Amino acid sequence: MNWRDYWNQDTPIYASERHKLLHYRLVSNDIIGLIPSPDARVLDYGCGEALFAERVADRCGHLYLCDGAPLVRDRLRERLGAHPRVTVLSPEELAAAVPEGSLDLIVVNSLLQYLPLEELRGLLRAWRSLLRPGGRLVIADVIPPDVSPATDAKALLSFAWQGGFLLAALRGLARTALSDYRRIRDEIGLSHYGEADMLDLLREAGFAAERAERNLGHNQARMTFVARPA
């Protein structure tokens, strides 16, 4: 099993439905805050279930949701297929469906840890080609080399305390430790990038980039980068 296969199923990564809802609500609010104008064309790449996609779509001209897992896409299309400003795509469909130089904002949240370096390099070039000259690429939830699973667990428990699902989070951490996620993480690993490494990769792909002051979502031990075509 690889990471794409793992996400193409129901997973135990969320401690409870409340955890999932609060996570997606927080991320959607962060994405809404990045939208530059009401007519902006936005791509959420690696979007997952995007439970609040309607709210994001209501704030922009068009929202493209792209995910590599067929099960995720099927559920998105079932829920959002009739929405006039939402298009659900696979990564393979993206280039044909979205014209080059047409996007104002691309958001990539909590994806890089599951990508090999060469795949990331190819995606950075592809994302750059889709952006308008003044568009932005926002890459969020990048895991630095010094951030451990224990740090992630501490951030989750803090989020759970504030969100009212602490007991579920404790049970969820124990469940995840015995799940396929832990096994795949041990076998394949996650990709980690230091701040300088990410800035170098973005520059190599033709971006001018900087690290944002805060990360999207709840885990502020991870990093977000904002990049524009140079």
Short mmCIF file of the C-alpha atoms (twelve columns), coordinates in Angstrom:
data_MODEL
# 
_entry.id   MODEL 
# 
loop_
_atom_site.group_PDB 
_atom_site.id 
_atom_site.type_symbol 
_atom_site.label_atom_id 
_atom_site.label_alt_id 
_atom_site.label_comp_id 
_atom_site.label_asym_id 
_atom_site.label_seq_id 
_atom_site.Cartn_x 
_atom_site.Cartn_y 
_atom_site.Cartn_z 
_atom_site.pdbx_PDB_model_num 
ATOM 1   C CA . MET A 1   0.000   0.000  0.000   1 
ATOM 2   C CA . ASN A 2   1.207   3.501  -0.839  1 
ATOM 3   C CA . TRP A 3   -0.071  6.879  0.378   1 
ATOM 4   C CA . ARG A 4   -2.536  7.308  -2.497  1 
ATOM 5   C CA . ASP A 5   -4.026  3.876  -1.759  1 
ATOM 6   C CA . TYR A 6   -4.230  4.746  1.912   1 
ATOM 7   C CA . TRP A 7   -6.278  7.899  1.299   1 
ATOM 8   C CA . ASN A 8   -8.552  6.043  -1.121  1 
ATOM 9   C CA . GLN A 9   -10.497 4.544  1.795   1 
ATOM 10  C CA . ASP A 10  -12.131 5.507  5.051   1 
ATOM 11  C CA . THR A 11  -9.265  6.240  7.416   1 
ATOM 12  C CA . PRO A 12  -8.930  6.637  11.198  1 
ATOM 13  C CA . ILE A 13  -6.930  9.875  10.867  1 
ATOM 14  C CA . TYR A 14  -9.725  11.949 12.426  1 
ATOM 15  C CA . ALA A 15  -10.543 11.242 16.041  1 
ATOM 16  C CA . SER A 16  -14.267 11.915 15.592  1 
ATOM 17  C CA . GLU A 17  -16.753 13.612 13.301  1 
ATOM 18  C CA . ARG A 18  -16.370 16.755 15.409  1 
ATOM 19  C CA . HIS A 19  -12.607 16.698 14.843  1 
ATOM 20  C CA . LYS A 20  -13.112 16.336 11.084  1 
ATOM 21  C CA . LEU A 21  -15.668 19.137 10.922  1 
ATOM 22  C CA . LEU A 22  -13.550 21.532 12.992  1 
ATOM 23  C CA . HIS A 23  -10.458 20.726 10.934  1 
ATOM 24  C CA . TYR A 24  -12.137 21.371 7.594   1 
ATOM 25  C CA . ARG A 25  -13.911 24.474 8.892   1 
ATOM 26  C CA . LEU A 26  -10.619 25.953 10.102  1 
ATOM 27  C CA . VAL A 27  -8.844  25.198 6.825   1 
ATOM 28  C CA . SER A 28  -11.735 26.580 4.752   1 
ATOM 29  C CA . ASN A 29  -11.684 29.804 6.771   1 
ATOM 30  C CA . ASP A 30  -7.942  30.083 6.166   1 
ATOM 31  C CA . ILE A 31  -8.426  29.536 2.413   1 
ATOM 32  C CA . ILE A 32  -11.213 32.123 2.292   1 
ATOM 33  C CA . GLY A 33  -8.817  34.598 3.884   1 
ATOM 34  C CA . LEU A 34  -6.387  34.043 0.993   1 
ATOM 35  C CA . ILE A 35  -8.860  34.631 -1.859  1 
ATOM 36  C CA . PRO A 36  -7.837  37.892 -3.547  1 
ATOM 37  C CA . SER A 37  -11.176 38.870 -5.122  1 
ATOM 38  C CA . PRO A 38  -14.789 37.668 -5.584  1 
ATOM 39  C CA . ASP A 39  -14.076 36.613 -9.174  1 
ATOM 40  C CA . ALA A 40  -10.832 34.748 -8.396  1 
ATOM 41  C CA . ARG A 41  -10.252 31.296 -9.849  1 
ATOM 42  C CA . VAL A 42  -8.975  29.017 -7.076  1 
ATOM 43  C CA . LEU A 43  -7.475  25.526 -7.043  1 
ATOM 44  C CA . ASP A 44  -7.428  23.426 -3.869  1 
ATOM 45  C CA . TYR A 45  -4.915  20.706 -4.771  1 
ATOM 46  C CA . GLY A 46  -5.030  17.614 -2.562  1 
ATOM 47  C CA . CYS A 47  -8.315  18.909 -1.165  1 
ATOM 48  C CA . GLY A 48  -9.503  15.807 0.686   1 
ATOM 49  C CA . GLU A 49  -13.167 15.822 1.620   1 
ATOM 50  C CA . ALA A 50  -13.364 19.643 1.530   1 
ATOM 51  C CA . LEU A 51  -16.424 19.649 3.779   1 
ATOM 52  C CA . PHE A 52  -16.858 23.422 3.559   1 
ATOM 53  C CA . ALA A 53  -16.093 23.806 -0.132  1 
ATOM 54  C CA . GLU A 54  -19.438 25.540 -0.708  1 
ATOM 55  C CA . ARG A 55  -18.349 28.371 1.592   1 
ATOM 56  C CA . VAL A 56  -15.085 28.745 -0.313  1 
ATOM 57  C CA . ALA A 57  -16.878 28.648 -3.677  1 
ATOM 58  C CA . ASP A 58  -19.278 31.356 -2.533  1 
ATOM 59  C CA . ARG A 59  -16.292 33.694 -2.054  1 
ATOM 60  C CA . CYS A 60  -14.641 33.196 -5.447  1 
ATOM 61  C CA . GLY A 61  -15.442 33.008 -9.137  1 
ATOM 62  C CA . HIS A 62  -14.680 29.310 -9.522  1 
ATOM 63  C CA . LEU A 63  -13.246 26.614 -7.261  1 
ATOM 64  C CA . TYR A 64  -11.370 23.607 -8.627  1 
ATOM 65  C CA . LEU A 65  -11.057 20.682 -6.223  1 
ATOM 66  C CA . CYS A 66  -8.310  18.217 -7.130  1 
ATOM 67  C CA . ASP A 67  -7.552  14.986 -5.294  1 
ATOM 68  C CA . GLY A 68  -5.676  11.821 -6.199  1 
ATOM 69  C CA . ALA A 69  -8.057  9.400  -4.447  1 
ATOM 70  C CA . PRO A 70  -10.972 8.176  -6.615  1 
ATOM 71  C CA . LEU A 71  -13.163 7.533  -3.567  1 
ATOM 72  C CA . VAL A 72  -12.665 11.123 -2.396  1 
ATOM 73  C CA . ARG A 73  -13.510 12.503 -5.849  1 
ATOM 74  C CA . ASP A 74  -16.642 10.358 -6.115  1 
ATOM 75  C CA . ARG A 75  -17.895 11.703 -2.797  1 
ATOM 76  C CA . LEU A 76  -17.078 15.269 -3.775  1 
ATOM 77  C CA . ARG A 77  -18.949 14.909 -7.070  1 
ATOM 78  C CA . GLU A 78  -21.932 13.374 -5.308  1 
ATOM 79  C CA . ARG A 79  -22.070 16.297 -2.905  1 
ATOM 80  C CA . LEU A 80  -20.990 19.162 -5.135  1 
ATOM 81  C CA . GLY A 81  -21.639 18.021 -8.701  1 
ATOM 82  C CA . ALA A 82  -24.541 20.429 -9.158  1 
ATOM 83  C CA . HIS A 83  -22.696 23.453 -7.798  1 
ATOM 84  C CA . PRO A 84  -22.187 25.871 -10.709 1 
ATOM 85  C CA . ARG A 85  -18.847 27.195 -9.435  1 
ATOM 86  C CA . VAL A 86  -17.177 23.930 -8.364  1 
ATOM 87  C CA . THR A 87  -15.280 21.479 -10.577 1 
ATOM 88  C CA . VAL A 88  -13.877 18.218 -9.192  1 
ATOM 89  C CA . LEU A 89  -10.772 16.873 -10.960 1 
ATOM 90  C CA . SER A 90  -8.165  14.177 -10.725 1 
ATOM 91  C CA . PRO A 91  -4.510  15.258 -10.978 1 
ATOM 92  C CA . GLU A 92  -4.419  13.698 -14.453 1 
ATOM 93  C CA . GLU A 93  -7.387  15.809 -15.603 1 
ATOM 94  C CA . LEU A 94  -6.027  19.088 -14.305 1 
ATOM 95  C CA . ALA A 95  -3.916  20.224 -17.255 1 
ATOM 96  C CA . ALA A 96  -6.717  19.650 -19.782 1 
ATOM 97  C CA . ALA A 97  -9.432  21.242 -17.650 1 
ATOM 98  C CA . VAL A 98  -7.623  24.340 -16.374 1 
ATOM 99  C CA . PRO A 99  -5.992  26.678 -18.931 1 
ATOM 100 C CA . GLU A 100 -2.434  27.798 -18.343 1 
ATOM 101 C CA . GLY A 101 -2.114  31.189 -16.702 1 
ATOM 102 C CA . SER A 102 -5.736  31.213 -15.529 1 
ATOM 103 C CA . LEU A 103 -5.596  30.745 -11.748 1 
ATOM 104 C CA . ASP A 104 -5.376  33.457 -9.116  1 
ATOM 105 C CA . LEU A 105 -4.710  31.146 -6.158  1 
ATOM 106 C CA . ILE A 106 -3.512  27.583 -5.668  1 
ATOM 107 C CA . VAL A 107 -3.669  26.120 -2.156  1 
ATOM 108 C CA . VAL A 108 -1.806  22.907 -1.333  1 
ATOM 109 C CA . ASN A 109 -2.472  21.945 2.271   1 
ATOM 110 C CA . SER A 110 -0.989  18.975 4.126   1 
ATOM 111 C CA . LEU A 111 0.150   17.170 0.986   1 
ATOM 112 C CA . LEU A 112 3.907   17.550 0.621   1 
ATOM 113 C CA . GLN A 113 4.682   15.015 3.348   1 
ATOM 114 C CA . TYR A 114 3.203   12.293 1.118   1 
ATOM 115 C CA . LEU A 115 5.126   13.210 -2.061  1 
ATOM 116 C CA . PRO A 116 8.576   12.067 -3.220  1 
ATOM 117 C CA . LEU A 117 10.913  14.951 -3.978  1 
ATOM 118 C CA . GLU A 118 10.951  14.470 -7.771  1 
ATOM 119 C CA . GLU A 119 7.154   14.380 -7.897  1 
ATOM 120 C CA . LEU A 120 7.074   17.619 -5.920  1 
ATOM 121 C CA . ARG A 121 9.502   19.262 -8.351  1 
ATOM 122 C CA . GLY A 122 7.248   18.331 -11.261 1 
ATOM 123 C CA . LEU A 123 4.152   19.616 -9.494  1 
ATOM 124 C CA . LEU A 124 5.785   22.941 -8.655  1 
ATOM 125 C CA . ARG A 125 6.464   23.510 -12.346 1 
ATOM 126 C CA . ALA A 126 2.911   22.489 -13.248 1 
ATOM 127 C CA . TRP A 127 1.376   24.772 -10.620 1 
ATOM 128 C CA . ARG A 128 3.482   27.684 -11.811 1 
ATOM 129 C CA . SER A 129 2.209   27.228 -15.369 1 
ATOM 130 C CA . LEU A 130 -1.412  27.433 -14.147 1 
ATOM 131 C CA . LEU A 131 -1.002  30.714 -12.260 1 
ATOM 132 C CA . ARG A 132 -1.604  34.183 -13.612 1 
ATOM 133 C CA . PRO A 133 1.470   36.453 -13.443 1 
ATOM 134 C CA . GLY A 134 0.191   37.969 -10.181 1 
ATOM 135 C CA . GLY A 135 -1.238  34.727 -8.786  1 
ATOM 136 C CA . ARG A 136 -0.172  32.997 -5.587  1 
ATOM 137 C CA . LEU A 137 0.760   29.453 -4.652  1 
ATOM 138 C CA . VAL A 138 0.241   28.714 -0.945  1 
ATOM 139 C CA . ILE A 139 1.825   25.499 0.320   1 
ATOM 140 C CA . ALA A 140 0.780   24.721 3.873   1 
ATOM 141 C CA . ASP A 141 1.403   22.200 6.635   1 
ATOM 142 C CA . VAL A 142 4.976   21.482 5.550   1 
ATOM 143 C CA . ILE A 143 6.708   19.362 8.195   1 
ATOM 144 C CA . PRO A 144 10.191  20.561 9.238   1 
ATOM 145 C CA . PRO A 145 12.838  17.897 9.944   1 
ATOM 146 C CA . ASP A 146 12.789  18.624 13.684  1 
ATOM 147 C CA . VAL A 147 9.030   18.144 14.143  1 
ATOM 148 C CA . SER A 148 8.279   14.723 15.599  1 
ATOM 149 C CA . PRO A 149 5.041   12.718 15.868  1 
ATOM 150 C CA . ALA A 150 5.008   13.736 19.536  1 
ATOM 151 C CA . THR A 151 4.908   17.408 18.529  1 
ATOM 152 C CA . ASP A 152 2.011   16.682 16.165  1 
ATOM 153 C CA . ALA A 153 0.201   14.814 18.934  1 
ATOM 154 C CA . LYS A 154 0.638   17.734 21.326  1 
ATOM 155 C CA . ALA A 155 -0.796  20.129 18.709  1 
ATOM 156 C CA . LEU A 156 -3.763  17.808 18.160  1 
ATOM 157 C CA . LEU A 157 -4.490  17.551 21.881  1 
ATOM 158 C CA . SER A 158 -4.380  21.344 22.219  1 
ATOM 159 C CA . PHE A 159 -6.806  21.653 19.293  1 
ATOM 160 C CA . ALA A 160 -8.994  18.940 20.829  1 
ATOM 161 C CA . TRP A 161 -9.071  20.708 24.202  1 
ATOM 162 C CA . GLN A 162 -10.215 23.921 22.572  1 
ATOM 163 C CA . GLY A 163 -12.668 22.100 20.295  1 
ATOM 164 C CA . GLY A 164 -14.276 19.870 22.882  1 
ATOM 165 C CA . PHE A 165 -13.151 16.449 21.619  1 
ATOM 166 C CA . LEU A 166 -10.223 15.703 23.947  1 
ATOM 167 C CA . LEU A 167 -11.307 12.179 24.947  1 
ATOM 168 C CA . ALA A 168 -11.947 11.292 21.313  1 
ATOM 169 C CA . ALA A 169 -8.502  12.649 20.417  1 
ATOM 170 C CA . LEU A 170 -6.825  10.485 23.052  1 
ATOM 171 C CA . ARG A 171 -8.642  7.430  21.750  1 
ATOM 172 C CA . GLY A 172 -7.829  8.453  18.190  1 
ATOM 173 C CA . LEU A 173 -4.100  8.693  18.883  1 
ATOM 174 C CA . ALA A 174 -4.139  5.187  20.303  1 
ATOM 175 C CA . ARG A 175 -6.139  3.931  17.301  1 
ATOM 176 C CA . THR A 176 -3.793  5.606  14.808  1 
ATOM 177 C CA . ALA A 177 -0.767  4.043  16.509  1 
ATOM 178 C CA . LEU A 178 -2.181  0.621  15.598  1 
ATOM 179 C CA . SER A 179 -3.456  1.565  12.134  1 
ATOM 180 C CA . ASP A 180 -2.213  1.306  8.551   1 
ATOM 181 C CA . TYR A 181 -1.215  4.983  8.791   1 
ATOM 182 C CA . ARG A 182 1.432   4.194  11.382  1 
ATOM 183 C CA . ARG A 183 2.606   1.134  9.435   1 
ATOM 184 C CA . ILE A 184 2.926   3.058  6.146   1 
ATOM 185 C CA . ARG A 185 4.564   5.976  7.919   1 
ATOM 186 C CA . ASP A 186 7.149   3.574  9.324   1 
ATOM 187 C CA . GLU A 187 7.673   1.775  5.981   1 
ATOM 188 C CA . ILE A 188 7.548   4.631  3.470   1 
ATOM 189 C CA . GLY A 189 8.076   7.609  5.729   1 
ATOM 190 C CA . LEU A 190 7.009   11.223 5.344   1 
ATOM 191 C CA . SER A 191 8.850   13.949 3.463   1 
ATOM 192 C CA . HIS A 192 10.284  16.727 5.635   1 
ATOM 193 C CA . TYR A 193 11.626  20.076 4.458   1 
ATOM 194 C CA . GLY A 194 13.509  22.804 6.232   1 
ATOM 195 C CA . GLU A 195 12.598  26.420 5.525   1 
ATOM 196 C CA . ALA A 196 15.695  27.011 3.388   1 
ATOM 197 C CA . ASP A 197 15.083  23.780 1.464   1 
ATOM 198 C CA . MET A 198 11.527  24.804 0.584   1 
ATOM 199 C CA . LEU A 199 12.563  28.283 -0.498  1 
ATOM 200 C CA . ASP A 200 15.282  26.788 -2.721  1 
ATOM 201 C CA . LEU A 201 12.816  24.362 -4.334  1 
ATOM 202 C CA . LEU A 202 10.370  27.173 -5.017  1 
ATOM 203 C CA . ARG A 203 13.086  29.376 -6.506  1 
ATOM 204 C CA . GLU A 204 14.251  26.511 -8.741  1 
ATOM 205 C CA . ALA A 205 10.666  26.187 -10.023 1 
ATOM 206 C CA . GLY A 206 10.501  29.875 -10.909 1 
ATOM 207 C CA . PHE A 207 8.849   31.371 -7.849  1 
ATOM 208 C CA . ALA A 208 9.640   34.238 -5.534  1 
ATOM 209 C CA . ALA A 209 8.658   32.872 -2.131  1 
ATOM 210 C CA . GLU A 210 8.622   33.497 1.577   1 
ATOM 211 C CA . ARG A 211 7.504   31.698 4.689   1 
ATOM 212 C CA . ALA A 212 4.182   32.905 6.088   1 
ATOM 213 C CA . GLU A 213 3.907   34.037 9.692   1 
ATOM 214 C CA . ARG A 214 1.431   31.279 10.547  1 
ATOM 215 C CA . ASN A 215 0.553   27.875 9.213   1 
ATOM 216 C CA . LEU A 216 -2.886  27.041 7.863   1 
ATOM 217 C CA . GLY A 217 -4.867  24.897 10.266  1 
ATOM 218 C CA . HIS A 218 -4.175  24.142 13.913  1 
ATOM 219 C CA . ASN A 219 -0.556  22.915 13.958  1 
ATOM 220 C CA . GLN A 220 1.770   25.897 14.224  1 
ATOM 221 C CA . ALA A 221 4.872   23.671 14.460  1 
ATOM 222 C CA . ARG A 222 4.468   23.163 10.695  1 
ATOM 223 C CA . MET A 223 5.080   25.763 7.987   1 
ATOM 224 C CA . THR A 224 3.249   27.607 5.212   1 
ATOM 225 C CA . PHE A 225 4.932   29.190 2.207   1 
ATOM 226 C CA . VAL A 226 3.539   31.851 -0.125  1 
ATOM 227 C CA . ALA A 227 5.001   31.965 -3.632  1 
ATOM 228 C CA . ARG A 228 4.422   34.054 -6.765  1 
ATOM 229 C CA . PRO A 229 5.736   33.464 -10.279 1 
ATOM 230 C CA . ALA A 230 9.048   35.311 -10.512 1 
# 
